[in-house]
Amino acid sequence: MAAEGVEIGVGKCLYETDAAIKVVIDGKDADPMWIPKSQIHEDSEVFEDGGEGVIVVSAWFAKKSGLGE
């Protein structure tokens, strides 16, 4: 069973490294943010540079980053 994921919005990946992706989330005034690849949930539609869609992260990362419960 996969760990719980939290949808943080629809967005686009602007840049990718071996360890993380830099995303911008539509409709939020916040600056682009880095998300460790290890915290991207399997239900996410965005995994790599140029990817667009719903961004889903681990519940732990969402809480730590102030993005979810």
C-alpha positions in Angstrom: 0.0 0.0 0.0 1.4 3.4 -1.0 1.8 6.2 1.5 -0.9 8.9 1.6 -0.4 11.7 -0.9 -1.6 15.3 -0.8 -2.5 17.2 -3.9 -0.9 20.6 -3.7 -2.2 22.0 -7.0 -1.8 22.0 -10.7 1.5 23.2 -11.9 4.6 22.8 -14.1 8.1 21.6 -13.6 10.6 24.3 -14.6 13.8 22.5 -13.9 15.1 19.1 -12.8 18.2 17.8 -11.1 19.0 14.2 -10.1 17.5 14.7 -6.6 14.6 17.2 -7.1 12.3 19.2 -9.4 11.6 22.9 -9.3 7.9 23.6 -9.8 5.5 26.5 -10.1 2.0 26.0 -8.9 -0.8 27.7 -10.9 -2.9 30.3 -9.0 -0.4 30.7 -6.2 1.6 33.8 -5.8 4.5 31.9 -4.2 7.9 31.6 -5.8 8.8 28.4 -7.6 9.7 25.7 -5.1 11.9 22.6 -5.0 10.4 19.2 -4.3 12.7 16.3 -3.5 12.0 13.5 -6.0 11.7 11.1 -3.0 8.7 13.1 -1.8 6.7 13.1 -5.1 3.8 10.7 -4.7 3.2 8.0 -7.4 -0.2 9.6 -8.1 1.5 12.9 -9.2 1.3 13.8 -12.9 4.5 15.9 -12.7 7.8 14.0 -12.3 10.3 15.7 -14.6 11.4 18.8 -16.5 8.5 20.1 -18.6 5.9 18.0 -16.9 2.5 19.7 -16.3 -0.5 18.6 -14.3 -1.6 17.8 -10.8 1.3 17.7 -8.3 0.9 15.2 -5.5 3.5 14.9 -2.7 3.9 12.9 0.5 1.7 13.9 3.4 4.8 14.5 5.5 6.4 16.9 2.9 3.1 18.8 2.4 2.8 19.3 6.2 6.5 20.3 6.6 6.2 22.8 3.7 2.9 24.3 4.9 1.1 23.0 1.8 -1.4 20.6 3.4 -2.7 19.0 6.5 
